[in-house]
Amino acid sequence: MNTNENPLENLEFFETFSSDDPIDASPQYDPNKNIAPDIMAPDGTIKDPILDPDEDEDDLPELPTQTSKQKTPPPVDPLEDDEEDEPEEKQSTGLEDEDDTEDINYFEVFGKGLVKAGLLDAEDADNQEWTEESFLGKMSETIEKRAWDTLEELATETYGEAGVKLVEDIFINKVPIQQYLQMFNNEQIVENVDLNNEMNQERVVRLYLAKTGMDEDEIEDQLTFAKDNDRLGSYAKKYHGKLVERMQQERNSLAQENAQKVQQAQEKEQQRQQQYASVLEESIQKGEIEGYPINKNTASDLFDFVLSKPHVLPNGQRITDFEFKLATMRQENPSKFLAIARLVQNDLDLTPIKRKGVSEETNSIFNDLKTKTKKSTKSPKSEQDVFSRYFK
């Protein structure tokens, strides 16, 4: 064994420093001062457990060696610890997660988050009862309100207060768009016309008198009189404000008429829905509607089929799935379309169809009986032939 491996021999390195060393002016350091007494010999020398084989190894202290420093614990399979700990963690937290999940109202969490972010309008989000229905309702209200706010903002920037009225009449009162816009544009032109121009003065006077009910001859007489008396400009200024007011009244009247039509149509639609719902409820109890089997699920589908309007025509009109299917069938499958038309023409009288079905079934049964009868009559005849020779 190489004695140079003994770390205690390195203590001789400290003896190389002299008392005159300028780096350290303190008293000389005793290298053996902190050495444990059990490795000190009586003469002050150090006992070397490696060089002294007679020394009892159990009495020797455990000295740090290069081998002990580099000694590593036995390898441990990390999967074993994970496999042991992981089930406990899942088992301990799984039930808690399930309980937490059951207690969480995701509509409330998501709704309050959107309100806080400014993406959902809700006056009292904390006291709001958050359900799927209430959440979707708030979303619909928010989208509709912000769409209207955007439209009104754009209309106001372009036309001022009249722009707000424009949006309301077109999108709410459902006025004929082309007619309404033409009236609105004419009104804007007349309101901003330059009355210093004599031609514009004559146009204003002529248009106003026409709206009062005068015929063409009367209008020409009035214009001639105004020009001859140099009063055309004063007449134009006088009639200008009245003309703009009258044009606004005409536009408002058109909007009011269409608003009434929209309201009447909505009332009729509500009555139709109530009527359909009542009929379907009775049909569900009976289990049939006009002889056609029906249950709760098919009744719900039928209700949406004839009332929901997911399809939009090029003119903006919305139609139901039933109307869309009829229109499609009319072009793509005229045979079925005509069959439905025939059925409607007969007031849904299914008797011919039933009679035909009964006739076909009756004929089938009759033919079967006839065939069986023929087969059964052959047997006695054959038996008679067999035994007839015994009765001659």
C-alpha positions in Angstrom: 0.0 0.0 0.0 1.3 3.4 -0.9 1.8 5.6 2.2 1.4 8.7 0.1 -2.3 8.1 0.2 -2.5 8.9 3.9 -4.1 12.4 4.1 -2.4 13.0 7.4 1.0 13.1 5.8 -0.1 16.3 4.0 0.2 18.1 7.4 3.9 18.4 6.8 2.9 21.0 4.2 2.1 23.5 7.1 5.6 23.0 8.5 7.1 24.7 5.4 5.8 28.1 6.6 8.3 29.9 8.8 7.6 32.5 11.4 9.1 35.1 9.1 6.5 34.6 6.5 5.2 38.0 5.7 1.8 36.7 4.8 1.0 35.6 8.3 2.5 37.4 11.3 0.4 35.5 13.9 2.0 32.8 16.2 2.8 29.6 14.5 -0.1 27.3 14.1 0.2 23.9 15.6 -0.9 21.4 13.0 -1.5 18.7 15.6 -3.6 20.8 17.9 -7.0 19.6 16.6 -6.1 16.0 16.0 -8.1 13.6 18.1 -6.2 12.2 21.1 -7.0 8.6 20.2 -4.7 8.8 17.2 -1.9 10.5 19.1 1.0 8.4 20.4 2.4 9.0 23.9 5.5 10.5 22.3 3.4 13.0 20.4 3.7 11.3 17.1 0.7 10.3 15.0 -0.4 6.8 14.8 -0.9 5.6 11.3 -3.7 3.0 11.3 -2.8 2.0 7.8 0.9 1.3 8.6 0.1 -0.4 11.9 -1.5 -3.8 11.1 -1.6 -4.8 14.8 -4.0 -2.1 15.8 -7.6 -3.1 16.4 -9.6 -1.9 13.5 -12.7 -1.4 15.7 -10.9 1.1 18.0 -9.7 3.2 15.0 -11.8 6.2 14.0 -13.4 6.4 10.7 -11.3 8.7 8.6 -12.4 10.3 5.4 -10.8 8.6 2.5 -10.9 9.2 -1.2 -12.9 6.0 -1.6 -15.5 7.1 1.0 -16.0 10.5 -0.6 -16.7 9.0 -3.9 -18.9 6.2 -2.5 -22.4 6.6 -3.8 -25.6 5.0 -2.5 -26.9 2.0 -4.3 -28.9 2.8 -7.4 -32.6 3.3 -6.9 -35.2 2.8 -9.6 -37.1 6.1 -9.8 -40.1 4.3 -11.3 -40.5 2.3 -8.1 -40.9 5.4 -5.9 -43.2 7.0 -8.4 -45.3 3.8 -8.6 -45.5 3.7 -4.9 -46.3 7.4 -4.3 -48.3 8.1 -7.4 -51.4 6.0 -6.5 -51.5 7.5 -3.1 -51.4 11.0 -4.5 -54.1 10.2 -7.1 -56.2 8.5 -4.5 -55.8 11.3 -2.0 -56.5 14.1 -4.5 -58.9 12.3 -6.8 -61.9 12.4 -4.5 -61.2 16.0 -3.6 -61.0 17.0 -7.2 -64.3 15.2 -7.9 -65.9 17.1 -5.0 -64.5 20.4 -6.1 -65.7 19.7 -9.7 -69.2 19.0 -8.5 -69.3 22.2 -6.5 -67.9 24.4 -9.3 -70.5 26.3 -11.4 -68.6 26.8 -14.6 -71.3 29.1 -16.0 -70.8 31.4 -13.0 -67.0 31.2 -13.2 -66.9 31.9 -16.9 -69.6 34.6 -16.7 -67.9 36.5 -13.9 -64.6 36.3 -15.8 -66.2 37.8 -18.9 -67.9 40.5 -16.8 -64.6 41.4 -15.2 -62.9 41.5 -18.6 -65.6 43.8 -19.9 -66.8 41.3 -22.5 -70.2 40.6 -20.9 -72.8 43.1 -19.6 -74.3 42.2 -16.2 -75.3 44.8 -13.7 -75.1 42.5 -10.6 -72.8 39.6 -11.5 -72.3 38.5 -7.9 -76.0 38.1 -7.1 -76.8 36.8 -10.6 -78.1 33.2 -10.7 -75.8 31.6 -13.2 -77.3 28.8 -15.2 -76.8 27.7 -18.8 -80.0 29.6 -19.8 -79.1 32.8 -17.9 -75.5 32.8 -19.3 -76.7 32.3 -22.9 -79.3 35.0 -22.4 -76.7 37.5 -21.1 -74.4 36.7 -24.0 -77.2 37.2 -26.5 -78.2 40.5 -24.9 -74.6 41.7 -24.8 -74.0 40.9 -28.4 -77.2 42.5 -29.6 -76.7 45.6 -27.5 -73.1 46.1 -28.7 -74.1 45.6 -32.3 -76.8 48.3 -31.9 -74.3 50.6 -30.2 -71.9 50.1 -33.1 -74.5 50.8 -35.7 -75.9 53.8 -33.9 -72.4 55.2 -33.4 -71.6 54.8 -37.2 -75.0 56.3 -38.1 -74.5 59.2 -35.8 -71.1 60.0 -37.1 -72.5 60.0 -40.7 -76.0 61.6 -40.4 -76.3 62.9 -36.8 -79.5 62.2 -34.9 -81.3 61.3 -38.1 -78.9 58.4 -38.5 -80.1 56.8 -35.3 -83.7 57.0 -36.6 -82.5 55.5 -39.9 -81.0 52.5 -38.1 -84.1 52.0 -36.0 -86.5 52.2 -38.9 -84.5 49.8 -41.1 -83.6 47.1 -38.6 -86.5 47.3 -36.1 -89.5 48.7 -38.0 -88.5 46.7 -41.1 -89.3 49.5 -43.6 -88.7 48.8 -47.3 -85.1 49.6 -47.5 -84.9 51.1 -51.1 -88.0 53.2 -50.6 -86.9 54.4 -47.2 -83.3 55.3 -48.3 -84.6 57.1 -51.3 -86.8 59.2 -49.0 -84.0 59.8 -46.6 -81.6 60.9 -49.3 -84.2 63.3 -50.8 -84.7 64.7 -47.4 -81.0 65.3 -46.8 -80.7 66.9 -50.2 -83.6 69.3 -49.6 -82.4 70.1 -46.1 -78.9 71.1 -47.3 -79.9 72.8 -50.5 -78.4 76.2 -51.5 -81.3 78.6 -51.5 -79.2 81.4 -53.1 -79.5 79.6 -56.4 -82.7 80.6 -58.3 -83.1 77.1 -59.8 -83.0 75.6 -56.3 -85.6 78.1 -55.2 -88.0 77.1 -57.9 -87.5 73.4 -57.1 -88.3 73.9 -53.5 -91.4 75.9 -54.2 -92.6 73.4 -56.8 -92.0 70.4 -54.6 -93.7 71.9 -51.6 -96.8 72.9 -53.6 -97.0 69.5 -55.1 -97.0 67.9 -51.7 -99.9 70.2 -50.7 -102.0 68.7 -53.4 -101.8 71.3 -56.1 -101.9 70.1 -59.7 -99.3 71.1 -62.3 -101.3 74.1 -63.7 -101.8 75.6 -60.2 -98.1 75.2 -59.5 -97.1 77.0 -62.7 -99.4 79.9 -61.9 -97.9 80.2 -58.4 -94.3 80.2 -59.8 -95.2 82.8 -62.4 -96.7 85.0 -59.8 -93.7 84.7 -57.5 -91.2 85.4 -60.3 -93.2 88.4 -61.7 -93.3 89.9 -58.2 -89.8 89.1 -57.3 -90.9 86.9 -54.4 -89.5 83.5 -55.5 -86.6 83.7 -53.0 -88.9 84.6 -50.0 -91.3 81.9 -51.0 -88.5 79.3 -51.2 -87.2 80.2 -47.7 -90.7 80.1 -46.3 -91.5 76.7 -47.9 -88.1 75.2 -47.2 -88.6 74.4 -43.5 -92.1 73.2 -44.1 -91.0 71.0 -47.0 -88.3 69.3 -44.8 -90.8 68.8 -42.0 -93.4 67.3 -44.3 -90.8 64.9 -45.8 -89.8 63.8 -42.3 -93.4 63.2 -41.5 -93.8 61.0 -44.6 -90.8 59.0 -43.6 -92.0 58.6 -40.1 -95.4 57.5 -41.3 -93.8 54.8 -43.4 -91.8 53.6 -40.4 -94.9 53.6 -38.2 -96.9 51.6 -40.7 -94.2 49.0 -41.0 -93.7 49.0 -37.2 -97.4 48.1 -36.8 -97.1 45.4 -39.4 -94.1 43.9 -37.6 -96.0 44.0 -34.3 -99.0 42.3 -35.9 -96.8 39.7 -37.5 -95.1 39.0 -34.1 -98.5 38.6 -32.4 -99.7 36.2 -35.1 -96.5 34.2 -34.8 -97.0 33.9 -31.0 -100.6 32.8 -31.5 -99.4 30.3 -34.1 -96.8 28.9 -31.7 -99.3 28.6 -28.9 -101.7 26.9 -31.2 -99.1 24.4 -32.5 -98.0 23.7 -28.9 -101.5 23.0 -27.8 -102.2 20.7 -30.7 -99.0 18.8 -30.2 -99.6 18.3 -26.5 -103.0 16.7 -27.2 -101.4 14.6 -30.0 -98.7 13.3 -27.5 -101.5 12.2 -25.2 -103.3 10.4 -28.0 -100.1 9.0 -29.5 -101.0 10.2 -33.0 -101.7 13.3 -35.1 -104.2 12.8 -37.9 -103.4 9.1 -37.8 -99.6 9.6 -37.9 -97.8 8.2 -34.8 -96.1 10.8 -32.6 -94.4 11.0 -29.3 -92.7 13.7 -27.1 -89.4 13.7 -29.0 -90.9 13.6 -32.5 -93.4 16.4 -31.4 -90.5 18.6 -30.3 -88.7 18.1 -33.6 -91.8 18.8 -35.5 -92.4 22.0 -33.5 -88.9 23.3 -34.5 -89.3 22.0 -38.0 -92.3 24.3 -38.7 -91.4 27.3 -36.5 -87.7 27.8 -36.4 -86.3 30.0 -39.3 -82.7 29.2 -39.8 -82.7 29.9 -43.6 -82.4 33.4 -45.1 -83.5 34.2 -48.7 -81.7 36.6 -50.9 -84.3 39.3 -50.1 -83.6 38.9 -46.4 -86.7 36.9 -45.6 -86.3 34.1 -43.1 -88.0 30.7 -43.7 -88.4 27.5 -41.7 -86.9 24.1 -42.5 -90.3 23.0 -43.7 -90.6 25.8 -46.1 -87.0 25.3 -47.3 -87.6 21.6 -47.8 -90.7 22.3 -49.8 -88.9 24.8 -52.0 -86.0 22.4 -52.5 -88.3 19.5 -53.3 -90.2 21.7 -55.8 -87.1 22.1 -57.9 -85.2 18.8 -57.2 -88.0 16.2 -56.7 -91.2 17.3 -58.4 -92.8 13.9 -58.0 -92.7 14.1 -54.2 -93.7 17.8 -54.4 -96.8 16.9 -56.5 -97.7 14.0 -54.2 -97.6 16.4 -51.2 -99.7 18.9 -53.2 -102.2 16.1 -54.0 -102.4 15.2 -50.3 -103.0 18.8 -49.3 -105.5 19.2 -52.1 -107.5 16.3 -50.6 -107.3 17.9 -47.2 -104.9 15.2 -45.9 -107.5 12.5 -46.6 -105.5 9.3 -46.4 -108.5 7.1 -47.2 -107.4 6.4 -50.9 -103.9 5.4 -49.6 -105.4 3.2 -46.9 -108.0 1.7 -49.3 -105.2 0.9 -51.8 -103.2 -0.7 -49.0 -106.2 -2.7 -47.7 -107.1 -3.8 -51.3 -103.5 -5.0 -51.9 -103.5 -6.8 -48.6 -106.9 -8.3 -49.2 -105.9 -9.5 -52.7 -102.8 -11.0 -51.3 -104.8 -12.9 -48.6 -107.4 -14.0 -51.1 -104.8 -15.3 -53.4 -103.2 -17.2 -50.6 -106.5 -18.7 -49.5 -107.3 -19.6 -53.1 -104.0 -21.4 -53.5 -104.4 -23.3 -50.2 -108.0 -24.3 -51.3 -106.8 -25.7 -54.5 -104.1 -27.7 -52.7 -106.6 -29.0 -50.1 -109.2 -30.1 -52.7 -106.8 -32.3 -54.5 -106.4 -34.7 -51.5 -110.0 -35.9 -51.3 -110.2 -36.3 -55.0 -107.1 -38.5 -55.0 -108.4 -40.6 -52.1 -111.7 -41.1 -54.0 -109.8 -42.2 -57.0 -107.8 -44.7 -54.9 -110.9 -46.3 -53.2 -113.4 -46.0 -56.0 -112.4 -49.4 -57.5 -113.5 -51.1 -54.3 -117.1 -49.8 -54.7 -117.9 -50.8 -58.2 
